[in-house]
Amino acid sequence: MVSTDLIEILRCPNCVQEGEGNLEFYKETWFICDECGRKYPVVDDIPVMLIDVGDRFIKTAKKDLPIPPPRDVTE
């Protein structure tokens, strides 16, 4: 489980450079950026906040995101 404190401070690593980078915590398994639509998975209770990982799911509709996320997102 991702801690509430962490959920509140996490921001999209791409968008926070020039904007807010606010994230929606979706089904306790994904962080979705309100600005760019990148989607960052939570694997083994650890948010994978890498821009290239977020890029992999940018075109996936929120309703189509795999639950749970794939474990091999960094490969």
N, CA, C and O atoms as a printed pandas DataFrame, in Angstrom:
     atom_number atom_name residue_name chain_id  residue_number  x_coord  y_coord  z_coord
0              1         N          MET        A               1    0.838   -1.181    0.000
1              2        CA          MET        A               1    0.000    0.000    0.000
2              3         C          MET        A               1    0.888    1.251    0.000
3              4         O          MET        A               1    1.845    1.348    0.768
4              5         N          VAL        A               2    0.557    2.188   -0.861
5              6        CA          VAL        A               2    1.301    3.440   -0.949
6              7         C          VAL        A               2    0.814    4.366    0.169
7              8         O          VAL        A               2   -0.389    4.534    0.365
8              9         N          SER        A               3    1.752    4.959    0.890
9             10        CA          SER        A               3    1.370    5.806    2.020
10            11         C          SER        A               3    0.639    7.064    1.545
11            12         O          SER        A               3    0.907    7.588    0.463
12            13         N          THR        A               4   -0.266    7.521    2.360
13            14        CA          THR        A               4   -1.043    8.727    2.065
14            15         C          THR        A               4   -0.132    9.933    1.895
15            16         O          THR        A               4   -0.364   10.770    1.023
16            17         N          ASP        A               5    0.896   10.026    2.716
17            18        CA          ASP        A               5    1.841   11.152    2.604
18            19         C          ASP        A               5    2.524   11.163    1.247
19            20         O          ASP        A               5    2.687   12.222    0.642
20            21         N          LEU        A               6    2.925    9.989    0.763
21            22        CA          LEU        A               6    3.587    9.896   -0.538
22            23         C          LEU        A               6    2.617   10.256   -1.655
23            24         O          LEU        A               6    2.983   10.973   -2.585
24            25         N          ILE        A               7    1.399    9.770   -1.573
25            26        CA          ILE        A               7    0.384   10.074   -2.588
26            27         C          ILE        A               7    0.202   11.587   -2.718
27            28         O          ILE        A               7    0.047   12.101   -3.826
28            29         N          GLU        A               8    0.220   12.289   -1.609
29            30        CA          GLU        A               8   -0.004   13.734   -1.615
30            31         C          GLU        A               8    1.154   14.527   -2.222
31            32         O          GLU        A               8    0.934   15.606   -2.770
32            33         N          ILE        A               9    2.381   14.013   -2.134
33            34        CA          ILE        A               9    3.522   14.799   -2.629
34            35         C          ILE        A               9    4.005   14.395   -4.019
35            36         O          ILE        A               9    4.730   15.157   -4.659
36            37         N          LEU        A              10    3.621   13.216   -4.498
37            38        CA          LEU        A              10    4.088   12.789   -5.820
38            39         C          LEU        A              10    3.532   13.692   -6.911
39            40         O          LEU        A              10    2.383   14.131   -6.853
40            41         N          ARG        A              11    4.369   13.960   -7.903
41            42        CA          ARG        A              11    3.992   14.749   -9.072
42            43         C          ARG        A              11    4.571   14.080  -10.311
43            44         O          ARG        A              11    5.532   13.317  -10.223
44            45         N          CYS        A              12    3.984   14.371  -11.453
45            46        CA          CYS        A              12    4.495   13.835  -12.719
46            47         C          CYS        A              12    5.894   14.406  -12.949
47            48         O          CYS        A              12    6.062   15.626  -12.966
48            49         N          PRO        A              13    6.897   13.548  -13.124
49            50        CA          PRO        A              13    8.263   14.054  -13.303
50            51         C          PRO        A              13    8.439   14.852  -14.595
51            52         O          PRO        A              13    9.369   15.651  -14.702
52            53         N          ASN        A              14    7.569   14.646  -15.563
53            54        CA          ASN        A              14    7.652   15.405  -16.807
54            55         C          ASN        A              14    7.016   16.789  -16.652
55            56         O          ASN        A              14    7.603   17.788  -17.069
56            57         N          CYS        A              15    5.853   16.852  -16.073
57            58        CA          CYS        A              15    5.086   18.099  -16.032
58            59         C          CYS        A              15    5.443   19.017  -14.879
59            60         O          CYS        A              15    5.203   20.221  -14.962
60            61         N          VAL        A              16    6.001   18.491  -13.824
61            62        CA          VAL        A              16    6.296   19.327  -12.661
62            63         C          VAL        A              16    7.376   20.369  -12.979
63            64         O          VAL        A              16    7.512   21.356  -12.256
64            65         N          GLN        A              17    8.136   20.157  -14.048
65            66        CA          GLN        A              17    9.180   21.095  -14.428
66            67         C          GLN        A              17    8.603   22.441  -14.868
67            68         O          GLN        A              17    9.216   23.486  -14.652
68            69         N          GLU        A              18    7.407   22.409  -15.492
69            70        CA          GLU        A              18    6.824   23.650  -15.998
70            71         C          GLU        A              18    5.399   23.891  -15.524
71            72         O          GLU        A              18    4.814   24.932  -15.819
72            73         N          GLY        A              19    4.838   22.935  -14.792
73            74        CA          GLY        A              19    3.457   23.080  -14.346
74            75         C          GLY        A              19    3.258   22.450  -12.978
75            76         O          GLY        A              19    4.199   22.308  -12.196
76            77         N          GLU        A              20    2.032   22.081  -12.710
77            78        CA          GLU        A              20    1.698   21.484  -11.422
78            79         C          GLU        A              20    2.109   20.008  -11.344
79            80         O          GLU        A              20    2.656   19.566  -10.333
80            81         N          GLY        A              21    1.845   19.253  -12.411
81            82        CA          GLY        A              21    2.174   17.831  -12.419
82            83         C          GLY        A              21    1.291   17.005  -11.500
83            84         O          GLY        A              21    1.710   15.958  -11.006
84            85         N          ASN        A              22    0.053   17.480  -11.265
85            86        CA          ASN        A              22   -0.849   16.769  -10.364
86            87         C          ASN        A              22   -1.210   15.398  -10.908
87            88         O          ASN        A              22   -1.379   15.208  -12.113
88            89         N          LEU        A              23   -1.325   14.446   -9.989
89            90        CA          LEU        A              23   -1.612   13.068  -10.350
90            91         C          LEU        A              23   -2.902   12.589   -9.703
91            92         O          LEU        A              23   -3.220   12.945   -8.569
92            93         N          GLU        A              24   -3.634   11.776  -10.448
93            94        CA          GLU        A              24   -4.795   11.069   -9.907
94            95         C          GLU        A              24   -4.317    9.677   -9.513
95            96         O          GLU        A              24   -3.650    9.001  -10.298
96            97         N          PHE        A              25   -4.652    9.251   -8.311
97            98        CA          PHE        A              25   -4.313    7.899   -7.860
98            99         C          PHE        A              25   -5.496    7.009   -8.211
99           100         O          PHE        A              25   -6.551    7.079   -7.579
100          101         N          TYR        A              26   -5.307    6.172   -9.227
101          102        CA          TYR        A              26   -6.392    5.394   -9.813
102          103         C          TYR        A              26   -6.338    3.932   -9.370
103          104         O          TYR        A              26   -5.351    3.235   -9.603
104          105         N          LYS        A              27   -7.387    3.495   -8.746
105          106        CA          LYS        A              27   -7.554    2.103   -8.307
106          107         C          LYS        A              27   -6.369    1.574   -7.508
107          108         O          LYS        A              27   -6.073    0.379   -7.532
108          109         N          GLU        A              28   -5.700    2.472   -6.806
109          110        CA          GLU        A              28   -4.564    2.135   -5.949
110          111         C          GLU        A              28   -3.448    1.401   -6.684
111          112         O          GLU        A              28   -2.637    0.717   -6.060
112          113         N          THR        A              29   -3.404    1.542   -8.021
113          114        CA          THR        A              29   -2.364    0.866   -8.801
114          115         C          THR        A              29   -1.746    1.734   -9.888
115          116         O          THR        A              29   -0.766    1.326  -10.512
116          117         N          TRP        A              30   -2.293    2.923  -10.129
117          118        CA          TRP        A              30   -1.770    3.805  -11.173
118          119         C          TRP        A              30   -1.810    5.256  -10.705
119          120         O          TRP        A              30   -2.725    5.668   -9.992
120          121         N          PHE        A              31   -0.803    6.020  -11.119
121          122        CA          PHE        A              31   -0.820    7.470  -10.984
122          123         C          PHE        A              31   -0.969    8.024  -12.394
123          124         O          PHE        A              31   -0.176    7.701  -13.278
124          125         N          ILE        A              32   -1.987    8.859  -12.608
125          126        CA          ILE        A              32   -2.278    9.406  -13.933
126          127         C          ILE        A              32   -2.130   10.923  -13.873
127          128         O          ILE        A              32   -2.754   11.592  -13.049
128          129         N          CYS        A              33   -1.297   11.446  -14.755
129          130        CA          CYS        A              33   -1.055   12.894  -14.791
130          131         C          CYS        A              33   -2.240   13.615  -15.412
131          132         O          CYS        A              33   -2.706   13.248  -16.491
132          133         N          ASP        A              34   -2.729   14.654  -14.716
133          134        CA          ASP        A              34   -3.845   15.467  -15.203
134          135         C          ASP        A              34   -3.461   16.288  -16.429
135          136         O          ASP        A              34   -4.325   16.640  -17.232
136          137         N          GLU        A              35   -2.175   16.594  -16.582
137          138        CA          GLU        A              35   -1.733   17.488  -17.655
138          139         C          GLU        A              35   -1.364   16.751  -18.942
139          140         O          GLU        A              35   -1.843   17.111  -20.017
140          141         N          CYS        A              36   -0.521   15.726  -18.844
141          142        CA          CYS        A              36   -0.007   15.075  -20.054
142          143         C          CYS        A              36   -0.609   13.703  -20.322
143          144         O          CYS        A              36   -0.473   13.174  -21.426
144          145         N          GLY        A              37   -1.269   13.123  -19.332
145          146        CA          GLY        A              37   -1.887   11.814  -19.516
146          147         C          GLY        A              37   -0.958   10.631  -19.327
147          148         O          GLY        A              37   -1.367    9.488  -19.531
148          149         N          ARG        A              38    0.291   10.885  -18.938
149          150        CA          ARG        A              38    1.180    9.757  -18.669
150          151         C          ARG        A              38    0.628    8.976  -17.487
151          152         O          ARG        A              38    0.009    9.530  -16.578
152          153         N          LYS        A              39    0.873    7.660  -17.529
153          154        CA          LYS        A              39    0.365    6.790  -16.478
154          155         C          LYS        A              39    1.521    6.013  -15.876
155          156         O          LYS        A              39    2.264    5.325  -16.577
156          157         N          TYR        A              40    1.656    6.136  -14.571
157          158        CA          TYR        A              40    2.761    5.521  -13.840
158          159         C          TYR        A              40    2.221    4.403  -12.944
159          160         O          TYR        A              40    1.362    4.651  -12.097
160          161         N          PRO        A              41    2.716    3.179  -13.122
161          162        CA          PRO        A              41    2.198    2.060  -12.339
162          163         C          PRO        A              41    2.793    1.987  -10.940
163          164         O          PRO        A              41    3.857    2.541  -10.661
164          165         N          VAL        A              42    2.083    1.296  -10.083
165          166        CA          VAL        A              42    2.583    0.972   -8.752
166          167         C          VAL        A              42    2.878   -0.528   -8.766
167          168         O          VAL        A              42    1.975   -1.348   -8.926
168          169         N          VAL        A              43    4.148   -0.870   -8.596
169          170        CA          VAL        A              43    4.576   -2.270   -8.625
170          171         C          VAL        A              43    5.158   -2.625   -7.261
171          172         O          VAL        A              43    6.084   -1.968   -6.785
172          173         N          ASP        A              44    4.618   -3.655   -6.642
173          174        CA          ASP        A              44    5.046   -4.054   -5.296
174          175         C          ASP        A              44    5.009   -2.879   -4.320
175          176         O          ASP        A              44    5.934   -2.680   -3.532
176          177         N          ASP        A              45    3.934   -2.111   -4.386
177          178        CA          ASP        A              45    3.705   -0.948   -3.510
178          179         C          ASP        A              45    4.691    0.193   -3.734
179          180         O          ASP        A              45    4.808    1.079   -2.888
180          181         N          ILE        A              46    5.399    0.183   -4.859
181          182        CA          ILE        A              46    6.360    1.239   -5.175
182          183         C          ILE        A              46    5.932    1.926   -6.473
183          184         O          ILE        A              46    5.851    1.271   -7.512
184          185         N          PRO        A              47    5.657    3.235   -6.433
185          186        CA          PRO        A              47    5.326    3.952   -7.662
186          187         C          PRO        A              47    6.546    4.015   -8.586
187          188         O          PRO        A              47    7.636    4.405   -8.167
188          189         N          VAL        A              48    6.350    3.628   -9.838
189          190        CA          VAL        A              48    7.432    3.670  -10.825
190          191         C          VAL        A              48    7.268    4.980  -11.594
191          192         O          VAL        A              48    6.529    5.051  -12.576
192          193         N          MET        A              49    7.967    6.012  -11.132
193          194        CA          MET        A              49    7.788    7.362  -11.644
194          195         C          MET        A              49    8.868    7.738  -12.664
195          196         O          MET        A              49    9.505    8.785  -12.546
196          197         N          LEU        A              50    9.063    6.894  -13.644
197          198        CA          LEU        A              50   10.026    7.143  -14.710
198          199         C          LEU        A              50    9.264    7.629  -15.940
199          200         O          LEU        A              50    8.257    7.033  -16.324
200          201         N          ILE        A              51    9.736    8.698  -16.551
201          202        CA          ILE        A              51    9.033    9.271  -17.696
202          203         C          ILE        A              51    8.875    8.252  -18.806
203          204         O          ILE        A              51    7.808    8.175  -19.415
204          205         N          ASP        A              52    9.910    7.461  -19.089
205          206        CA          ASP        A              52    9.794    6.485  -20.177
206          207         C          ASP        A              52    8.764    5.403  -19.870
207          208         O          ASP        A              52    8.161    4.854  -20.792
208          209         N          VAL        A              53    8.553    5.091  -18.608
209          210        CA          VAL        A              53    7.500    4.138  -18.236
210          211         C          VAL        A              53    6.135    4.806  -18.425
211          212         O          VAL        A              53    5.215    4.187  -18.960
212          213         N          GLY        A              54    6.000    6.046  -17.997
213          214        CA          GLY        A              54    4.756    6.780  -18.213
214          215         C          GLY        A              54    4.410    6.904  -19.684
215          216         O          GLY        A              54    3.237    6.869  -20.055
216          217         N          ASP        A              55    5.431    7.051  -20.529
217          218        CA          ASP        A              55    5.241    7.131  -21.978
218          219         C          ASP        A              55    4.622    5.851  -22.539
219          220         O          ASP        A              55    3.824    5.903  -23.474
220          221         N          ARG        A              56    4.986    4.717  -21.973
221          222        CA          ARG        A              56    4.494    3.424  -22.490
222          223         C          ARG        A              56    2.980    3.309  -22.398
223          224         O          ARG        A              56    2.366    2.588  -23.185
224          225         N          PHE        A              57    2.375    4.004  -21.452
225          226        CA          PHE        A              57    0.937    3.874  -21.220
226          227         C          PHE        A              57    0.149    5.137  -21.551
227          228         O          PHE        A              57   -1.041    5.219  -21.248
228          229         N          ILE        A              58    0.799    6.122  -22.168
229          230        CA          ILE        A              58    0.154    7.415  -22.414
230          231         C          ILE        A              58   -1.078    7.280  -23.309
231          232         O          ILE        A              58   -2.040    8.029  -23.140
232          233         N          LYS        A              59   -1.067    6.354  -24.242
233          234        CA          LYS        A              59   -2.203    6.192  -25.158
234          235         C          LYS        A              59   -3.228    5.174  -24.659
235          236         O          LYS        A              59   -4.259    4.975  -25.301
236          237         N          THR        A              60   -2.960    4.534  -23.533
237          238        CA          THR        A              60   -3.901    3.569  -22.971
238          239         C          THR        A              60   -4.985    4.318  -22.205
239          240         O          THR        A              60   -4.692    5.126  -21.324
240          241         N          ALA        A              61   -6.223    4.047  -22.546
241          242        CA          ALA        A              61   -7.337    4.683  -21.837
242          243         C          ALA        A              61   -7.337    4.231  -20.376
243          244         O          ALA        A              61   -6.960    3.102  -20.064
244          245         N          LYS        A              62   -7.758    5.117  -19.502
245          246        CA          LYS        A              62   -7.775    4.808  -18.073
246          247         C          LYS        A              62   -8.520    3.510  -17.809
247          248         O          LYS        A              62   -8.062    2.686  -17.017
248          249         N          LYS        A              63   -9.653    3.319  -18.455
249          250        CA          LYS        A              63  -10.463    2.126  -18.222
250          251         C          LYS        A              63   -9.799    0.847  -18.740
251          252         O          LYS        A              63  -10.195   -0.256  -18.361
252          253         N          ASP        A              64   -8.790    0.991  -19.604
253          254        CA          ASP        A              64   -8.108   -0.165  -20.185
254          255         C          ASP        A              64   -6.783   -0.497  -19.506
255          256         O          ASP        A              64   -6.098   -1.434  -19.915
256          257         N          LEU        A              65   -6.415    0.259  -18.478
257          258        CA          LEU        A              65   -5.161   -0.015  -17.777
258          259         C          LEU        A              65   -5.232   -1.376  -17.094
259          260         O          LEU        A              65   -6.239   -1.693  -16.460
260          261         N          PRO        A              66   -4.174   -2.189  -17.212
261          262        CA          PRO        A              66   -4.198   -3.492  -16.559
262          263         C          PRO        A              66   -4.113   -3.369  -15.043
263          264         O          PRO        A              66   -3.291   -2.623  -14.510
264          265         N          ILE        A              67   -4.974   -4.111  -14.365
265          266        CA          ILE        A              67   -4.988   -4.138  -12.902
266          267         C          ILE        A              67   -4.754   -5.579  -12.485
267          268         O          ILE        A              67   -5.606   -6.415  -12.784
268          269         N          PRO        A              68   -3.685   -5.926  -11.830
269          270        CA          PRO        A              68   -2.564   -5.064  -11.454
270          271         C          PRO        A              68   -1.694   -4.738  -12.674
271          272         O          PRO        A              68   -1.786   -5.403  -13.706
272          273         N          PRO        A              69   -0.854   -3.713  -12.545
273          274        CA          PRO        A              69    0.056   -3.356  -13.639
274          275         C          PRO        A              69    1.056   -4.485  -13.896
275          276         O          PRO        A              69    1.321   -5.301  -13.013
276          277         N          PRO        A              70    1.609   -4.524  -15.110
277          278        CA          PRO        A              70    2.630   -5.524  -15.389
278          279         C          PRO        A              70    3.855   -5.292  -14.502
279          280         O          PRO        A              70    4.231   -4.153  -14.224
280          281         N          ARG        A              71    4.452   -6.365  -14.077
281          282        CA          ARG        A              71    5.612   -6.266  -13.176
282          283         C          ARG        A              71    6.891   -5.880  -13.931
283          284         O          ARG        A              71    7.849   -5.408  -13.318
284          285         N          ASP        A              72    6.913   -6.073  -15.231
285          286        CA          ASP        A              72    8.132   -5.863  -16.013
286          287         C          ASP        A              72    8.149   -4.498  -16.707
287          288         O          ASP        A              72    8.663   -4.393  -17.821
288          289         N          VAL        A              73    7.612   -3.468  -16.090
289          290        CA          VAL        A              73    7.478   -2.161  -16.728
290          291         C          VAL        A              73    8.799   -1.477  -17.039
291          292         O          VAL        A              73    8.841   -0.600  -17.902
292          293         N          THR        A              74    9.868   -1.847  -16.370
293          294        CA          THR        A              74   11.155   -1.178  -16.595
294          295         C          THR        A              74   12.046   -1.937  -17.573
295          296         O          THR        A              74   13.174   -1.520  -17.835
296          297         N          GLU        A              75   11.561   -3.019  -18.101
297          298        CA          GLU        A              75   12.394   -3.810  -19.040
298          299         C          GLU        A              75   12.227   -3.337  -20.448
299          300         O          GLU        A              75   12.847   -3.883  -21.361
